[in-house]
Amino acid sequence: DNEVVSSAELRLYREQVWEQSPGWERGFHRINVYEVMKPLSEERGQMITRLLDTRLVHHNETRWESFDVSPAVIRWTKDKQPNHGLAVEVVHLGQTPAHQGKHVR
């Protein structure tokens, strides 16, 4: 009860992506991390989220990415709000919807 969370981060490891026809705009991805405020429900069809952090990354690097999730973790611990988890979205810039998420596991 006496401990307080001062900061929290989500770390994601990403590996280099090789594309057959690289263009400048195709070499970038945006990674968005959201707090799930209300989970997916059958009657509404989509979850309600709040953006916590975002990053524009280039596809030719293998590295760790760190995202600040402090606001969500503080809400869950200090404010005793429900924890419905985090949602991670990867948006491939300059690609058609058919190519979105092809290499994301």
Secondary structure by P-SEA (a helix, b strand, c coil): ccccccbbbbbbbbcbbbbccccccccbbbbbbbcccccccccccbbbbbbcbbbbbbcccbbbbbbbaaaaaaaaccccccccbbbbbbbbccccccccccccc
